[in-house]
Amino acid sequence: MSVLENIANLEKEIEAACQKANRPREDVLLLAVTKTVEKERIEQALAAGINTFGENKAQELVSKLVWDLPAQWHFIGSLQSNKVRSIIDHVEMIHSLDRPSLAKEIQKRSKEKIIDCLLEINVAQEESKAGLSLDEAEVFLRNLANYPNLRIRGLMTIAPFTQDKEKLHSVFKALRLKQEELKGLNLDYAPLDHLSMGMSNDYQIAIEEGATIIRLGTKVFGPRENI
């Protein structure tokens, strides 16, 4: 199917998931993940009304900026401190803040601009994934008071790749509960109004559990081997 057809079908599925969760469709941002996706397909997504895209690698993001598309970019991958400088002026949000050294570098490169970030939480404690543990999140968040140009808009997680719906519900619910707990701290630099969770295989469950940003690549652009 074409990108336009993929998005049309996807919108129906997102709408249904929102209705099931008794949530308005506008509460959920579809972030189209463009890893390995060429300009033509991104332009097709733009034509279909999607204008917010996510990139996993700094070098690939920078290579796409030269296309000068009418798009907003989020950085969603693991971010090396030495790559912050190359992306910081070009992204609306960084989804993967997970260590003090990265916070320090973002602050250093911010040029006094406020940078929206999400804390990456490794809810399932998978060794192959980056992120803070649920128990580490509060102390880390409090320490970010030392970095006045960082605004913490919420939390992000990558769930285990599984068909076990109960497990997925558990992971996404745990992130939502942690968000509610941290919001209760009433930190002025941490509005915590976003939950970035849910990918092509589990986004409907994520919506049920409160996702405000879903990160979809295959569902938008098709399988990577066909790109």
ABEGO torsion letter per residue (X at the ends): XBAAAAAAAAAAAAAAAAAAAGBBAAABBBBBBABGBBAAAAAAAAAAGBABBBBABAAAAAAAAAAGBBBBBBBABBBBAAAAAAAAAABABBAABABAAAAAAAAAAAGGBBBBBBBBBBAAGBAABBEBBAAAAAAAAAAAAABAABBBAEBBBBBBBBABAAAAAAAAAAAAAAAAAAAAAGBAABAGABBBBEBAAAAAAAAAAGBABBBBAAAAAEBAAAX
